[in-house]
Structure formats: C-alpha cells, structure tokens
Amino acid sequence: MSEPLRYSTPPVELPLGMEREPVPVEGCAGCAELATVRGRARAVGDMTTVSDCNVYLRRHPEGHR
C-alpha cells in the first residue's frame, strides 16, 4: 500500500482551444447578417452571442454545398 499524499498535487492543465472564427461566405445574406450581429455583440462585450453566431456560421455552410 502506498503512503497517502500530504500535499496538493499540481493542477491539471487542459489544452486551450484556439480555433479560428468562421468566415462568412461571400455573397450570402445569411452569413453577412450573422457576421454583423457577431460584430455588434463583440463591441458591447456580449461574448455569449458572439459564440452563438460562430456556431451558426459553422453550421450554415451546409446550405452552400
């Protein structure tokens, strides 16, 4: 049996997700609107809406194929 630790173990380091933001498709009104909303949300610090717009932009290109 091992001796129990009597000190804190170091924290677990998780990888930092550094994905690039999706880029709107040129000429698509839906993509342009999402990018506009995302820009306005970022300007006022609404990062929840920024994240939501990124999700919608990532899913939206399925309609362009």
Sequence and secondary structure as in RCSB ss.txt:
>XXXX:A:sequence
MSEPLRYSTPPVELPLGMEREPVPVEGCAGCAELATVRGRARAVGDMTTVSDCNVYLRRHPEGHR
>XXXX:A:secstr
      S                  TT HHHHHHHHHHHHHHHTT HHHHHHHHHHHHHGGGGG 
